[in-house]
Amino acid sequence: MNAGAQPERPTIFHTLLGSDPSLYDVPLLQFCTGEAFALLTAAADTTGNAMGLAAFNVVTHPDIYSKLRTEMIEAFPDMSKDMRFTDLEQLPYLTGVVKEGLR
């Protein structure tokens, strides 16, 4: 942050640490660590349960599994490469499966 490096995708920590220090004290490392743990644990349980149920429904419904698999293979024919979140969120059927799972 002090070196002026710009992130590809800003996070909550860029907002916290990049705010005007005259408005409030710059958060300490311990505060940022606590915020990170709170965000991870809060999201892990609820989202993890929802996505676990969504995954169960995908693998137990052959039509959903087949359509999702086809979309993924067409989008990523070389499965050995990393899949970027920005590429994954462009897949309409995957997005629908995730949103339905969260609903």
C-alpha positions as YAML, in Angstrom:
chain: A
units: angstrom
residues:
- id: 1
  name: MET
  ca: [0.00, 0.00, 0.00]
- id: 2
  name: ASN
  ca: [2.77, 2.43, 0.93]
- id: 3
  name: ALA
  ca: [4.61, 1.66, -2.33]
- id: 4
  name: GLY
  ca: [1.54, 2.74, -4.34]
- id: 5
  name: ALA
  ca: [0.89, -0.69, -5.86]
- id: 6
  name: GLN
  ca: [-2.60, -0.90, -7.33]
- id: 7
  name: PRO
  ca: [-4.46, -4.20, -6.91]
- id: 8
  name: GLU
  ca: [-6.10, -5.93, -9.83]
- id: 9
  name: ARG
  ca: [-9.25, -6.26, -7.72]
- id: 10
  name: PRO
  ca: [-9.45, -4.13, -4.58]
- id: 11
  name: THR
  ca: [-10.47, -5.78, -1.32]
- id: 12
  name: ILE
  ca: [-12.02, -4.52, 1.88]
- id: 13
  name: PHE
  ca: [-8.49, -4.12, 3.23]
- id: 14
  name: HIS
  ca: [-7.53, -1.70, 0.46]
- id: 15
  name: THR
  ca: [-10.51, 0.40, 1.50]
- id: 16
  name: LEU
  ca: [-9.64, 0.22, 5.19]
- id: 17
  name: LEU
  ca: [-5.96, 0.96, 4.72]
- id: 18
  name: GLY
  ca: [-6.36, 3.45, 1.89]
- id: 19
  name: SER
  ca: [-8.85, 5.74, 3.62]
- id: 20
  name: ASP
  ca: [-8.01, 9.26, 4.66]
- id: 21
  name: PRO
  ca: [-6.04, 8.92, 7.94]
- id: 22
  name: SER
  ca: [-7.38, 12.30, 9.10]
- id: 23
  name: LEU
  ca: [-10.88, 10.79, 9.30]
- id: 24
  name: TYR
  ca: [-9.90, 7.99, 11.68]
- id: 25
  name: ASP
  ca: [-6.88, 6.04, 12.90]
- id: 26
  name: VAL
  ca: [-5.32, 3.63, 10.43]
- id: 27
  name: PRO
  ca: [-6.24, 0.12, 11.59]
- id: 28
  name: LEU
  ca: [-3.58, -1.98, 13.23]
- id: 29
  name: LEU
  ca: [-2.46, -5.33, 11.83]
- id: 30
  name: GLN
  ca: [-4.29, -7.12, 14.67]
- id: 31
  name: PHE
  ca: [-7.55, -5.38, 13.69]
- id: 32
  name: CYS
  ca: [-7.14, -6.36, 10.03]
- id: 33
  name: THR
  ca: [-6.33, -9.94, 11.04]
- id: 34
  name: GLY
  ca: [-9.47, -10.08, 13.17]
- id: 35
  name: GLU
  ca: [-11.57, -8.70, 10.32]
- id: 36
  name: ALA
  ca: [-10.14, -11.31, 7.95]
- id: 37
  name: PHE
  ca: [-10.99, -14.16, 10.32]
- id: 38
  name: ALA
  ca: [-14.49, -12.79, 10.91]
- id: 39
  name: LEU
  ca: [-15.16, -12.52, 7.17]
- id: 40
  name: LEU
  ca: [-13.80, -15.98, 6.46]
- id: 41
  name: THR
  ca: [-15.66, -17.76, 9.22]
- id: 42
  name: ALA
  ca: [-18.93, -15.92, 8.67]
- id: 43
  name: ALA
  ca: [-18.93, -16.72, 4.98]
- id: 44
  name: ALA
  ca: [-17.55, -20.25, 5.28]
- id: 45
  name: ASP
  ca: [-20.41, -21.76, 7.23]
- id: 46
  name: THR
  ca: [-23.44, -20.35, 5.44]
- id: 47
  name: THR
  ca: [-21.97, -20.32, 1.95]
- id: 48
  name: GLY
  ca: [-20.28, -23.67, 2.47]
- id: 49
  name: ASN
  ca: [-23.55, -25.30, 3.48]
- id: 50
  name: ALA
  ca: [-25.41, -23.75, 0.54]
- id: 51
  name: MET
  ca: [-22.75, -24.77, -1.97]
- id: 52
  name: GLY
  ca: [-22.53, -28.27, -0.47]
- id: 53
  name: LEU
  ca: [-26.26, -28.70, -1.02]
- id: 54
  name: ALA
  ca: [-25.95, -27.24, -4.54]
- id: 55
  name: ALA
  ca: [-23.13, -29.68, -5.35]
- id: 56
  name: PHE
  ca: [-25.24, -32.56, -4.05]
- id: 57
  name: ASN
  ca: [-28.09, -31.52, -6.32]
- id: 58
  name: VAL
  ca: [-25.79, -31.20, -9.32]
- id: 59
  name: VAL
  ca: [-24.33, -34.69, -8.94]
- id: 60
  name: THR
  ca: [-27.68, -36.34, -8.18]
- id: 61
  name: HIS
  ca: [-29.45, -34.83, -11.22]
- id: 62
  name: PRO
  ca: [-27.80, -36.15, -14.39]
- id: 63
  name: ASP
  ca: [-29.38, -33.50, -16.64]
- id: 64
  name: ILE
  ca: [-27.99, -30.63, -14.53]
- id: 65
  name: TYR
  ca: [-24.60, -32.33, -14.21]
- id: 66
  name: SER
  ca: [-24.37, -32.95, -17.96]
- id: 67
  name: LYS
  ca: [-25.31, -29.39, -18.93]
- id: 68
  name: LEU
  ca: [-22.92, -27.87, -16.39]
- id: 69
  name: ARG
  ca: [-20.09, -30.21, -17.41]
- id: 70
  name: THR
  ca: [-20.61, -29.38, -21.10]
- id: 71
  name: GLU
  ca: [-20.51, -25.63, -20.38]
- id: 72
  name: MET
  ca: [-17.33, -25.99, -18.33]
- id: 73
  name: ILE
  ca: [-15.54, -28.12, -20.95]
- id: 74
  name: GLU
  ca: [-16.47, -25.71, -23.74]
- id: 75
  name: ALA
  ca: [-15.23, -22.74, -21.71]
- id: 76
  name: PHE
  ca: [-12.09, -24.47, -20.42]
- id: 77
  name: PRO
  ca: [-10.98, -27.19, -22.86]
- id: 78
  name: ASP
  ca: [-7.55, -27.31, -21.19]
- id: 79
  name: MET
  ca: [-8.55, -28.16, -17.63]
- id: 80
  name: SER
  ca: [-4.92, -28.10, -16.48]
- id: 81
  name: LYS
  ca: [-4.90, -24.27, -16.55]
- id: 82
  name: ASP
  ca: [-6.18, -22.12, -13.72]
- id: 83
  name: MET
  ca: [-9.75, -20.91, -13.98]
- id: 84
  name: ARG
  ca: [-10.08, -17.23, -13.13]
- id: 85
  name: PHE
  ca: [-13.11, -16.05, -11.19]
- id: 86
  name: THR
  ca: [-13.79, -13.39, -13.84]
- id: 87
  name: ASP
  ca: [-13.98, -16.12, -16.50]
- id: 88
  name: LEU
  ca: [-16.17, -18.39, -14.38]
- id: 89
  name: GLU
  ca: [-18.69, -15.65, -13.66]
- id: 90
  name: GLN
  ca: [-19.26, -15.27, -17.42]
- id: 91
  name: LEU
  ca: [-20.72, -18.79, -17.66]
- id: 92
  name: PRO
  ca: [-24.52, -18.45, -17.57]
- id: 93
  name: TYR
  ca: [-25.44, -21.98, -16.48]
- id: 94
  name: LEU
  ca: [-22.79, -22.10, -13.76]
- id: 95
  name: THR
  ca: [-23.97, -18.70, -12.53]
- id: 96
  name: GLY
  ca: [-27.54, -20.01, -12.44]
- id: 97
  name: VAL
  ca: [-26.51, -23.11, -10.50]
- id: 98
  name: VAL
  ca: [-24.62, -21.01, -7.95]
- id: 99
  name: LYS
  ca: [-27.44, -18.48, -7.56]
- id: 100
  name: GLU
  ca: [-30.02, -21.23, -7.20]
- id: 101
  name: GLY
  ca: [-27.82, -22.93, -4.62]
- id: 102
  name: LEU
  ca: [-27.55, -19.70, -2.63]
- id: 103
  name: ARG
  ca: [-31.28, -19.07, -2.91]
...
